[in-house]
């Protein structure tokens, strides 16, 4: 566990998926993962929400093991920290499908906004960052098991880089946080 965080927290309860499928809660978890422990007041200042709202959302996230009390402070001045670097979930039961889709849609909207902003910034980046930028568009003919395997292999590759990230950043002054997004999904039936 780096920085007191596990690698990943896996959600299986549909109520947990619904709880995370809220823009403020997603923003709070991302903020704590990126910056580290902070109070509801500090978090509210960063994301444009009130301390009371952030305090409420931190408590809701804590119910599902996504954040925890970092120790010290009281009430809205109590610091919170993320419990894991990432969140994962799989649809294994029919009742998980709807909340999974809602959470996924919210995450994709945020990722697409970030990606569009990055594309707008790309001409102003250094030549090295312009070359390093990745955007892939591919279509494959896969069975469900093959898509699952592809996802697991991509995840394993990402995790191998995550483990080396702290060491690499220490020796590379140009290192920056890089956002990754991977999606694989079946095309609509009429597109086959």
N, C-alpha and C positions, 0 to 999 in steps of 0.2 A: 504494500500500500504506500504509494507516494503521496506526500502531503496529507496523510491520514485518510486518504480516499481509496476505496476499492477500485478495481478496474471498471466494474460494471454492476449495476443493479438491474435485476430482471423483474419485470412486472408481469403478473399472470392474472390478477384479480381485475375483472372489468371495471370495478369501482376505482381502482388505482389508475387505470388508463383514462377514465373520465376525469379524475382529479387532476391529472397532469395536462389534459387537453384544454388548457386555459392560457391565453396569451401572457398574462402576468406571471403565472406560475412557471411557464416555460422560460420566460425572461429571467426570473429569479434564479432558477436552477442553473441556467447558462452563466449568469453573472457570478454566482458563487464558484462555479467550476473554473471560470476564467480568472477571477480576481482573488478569490479566497474568502475567508470568513468576514462577515459584516453584519451590522445591525439592520433592523427594519428601516430605521431612519436613513442610514447610509445607502441602503439598497433603493429606497424610495427616491432619494435625490438622484441616483444614477439612472433609474428607469422612468422617472416622471410619474411616480405613484405616491400616495400618501404613506406615511409610516404605519398608520392603522391598517391600511389595505395590505401592505407588505407583511405586517405581523400576522394578520389573518391567514394570508396565503402560505407563509412559512409554516404555520401550525398545520395547515391542511397537507402540505408536502411532507411534513414530519410523520404524519399518520401512516404514510406509505413508504417510509424509509428512504426518501429522496434527499432530505436535509435533516440535520440534527443540531442540537444545541452545541455550540463550540466552547461553552464554559465561560463563566463570568457575566456580569451585567444582569439586569432585571427588566422585565416587560419589553418595551420596544427598543431598549438599549442592550438587550441580550444578543450577543453575536450568534449567527447561524453559519453552518458550513455544509457544503454538498457532501454526500456520503460516497459518491462514486464519480468517476470521470465520464461515464456514459450510462445511458439507459437502453435496455433492450426489452423486447417483448415478441412473442409469437402468438399467432392465432391457432390455438389447439382445440378450442371449444366454440360452438356457434355464438354464444353470448359475448365473446370477445371481439367478434368481427366489427360490429358498429362502433364501439369505443376505440378500437384500434384504427379504423378508417378515419375517425374524427381527429385523433391525435396525429396520425400520419399526415392528414391534410394540413393541419396547423403547422407542423414542422416543415413540410414542403413549401408552404407559402413563405415562411421565414427564410428558408434556404434560397428560394428563388429571388427574393428581394436582395439578399446578400450577394448572390451571384450576379444579378444585374448591376448592382453597385460596383462590384469588382470589375466587371467588364467596362463600365464607364471610366474607372480609375486606371485601367490597364495601360493606356497610352502614356500616362504620367509616371508609371513605375520604371524602375531601372531596367536596363536591358536584360540583366540576369533574371529578374522576376518576370519580365515579359516572356522570356524563353521557358521559364519553369511553369508558367500557368498551364493548367490542364483542363481540357474540355473534351469529352468523349461522347460520341453518338454512335451507337451500334444496334443492330438488330440480329438476334440469334434465334434459331429454331431449337428450343429446349423442352425437355419433359420437366414436370414439377420437381422431381428429385435432382435433376441437373441444375436447375435454378437455385435450389436450396444449397447444393454443393458450391456453386459459384459464390453465393453470398457468404457462406462460411469461410471460403478461401480468401475472399477479399477482406473479411473481418480479421482473419488471422494475420494477414499481411499488414493491415492497419495497426493491429496490436503490436506487432514486432517493431514498427517504427515508433509507436508511442513509448515503448520501453526504452528506446534509445534517444528519445527526444531531449530529455534533460541533459544528457551527456553531450549531445551534438550542439545544443544551444550554448553550452558553456564555452565551446571552442569556435563558435561561428557568430561573430558580431552581427552579421546580416540576417540571422535567423529570426523569423517572425512566426506568429501563430498562423496556421494554415487551416482553413475550413474545408472539410471533405464532405461530400454528399454522394451516396451511391443508391441507386434504385434499380430494381429489376422487377418487371411486372408483365403479366400476360397482356398482349394486345387485344383489343376488342375483337369479338368473333368475326365481324364483317371485314376486318383487316387481315385475316389469315390468308 
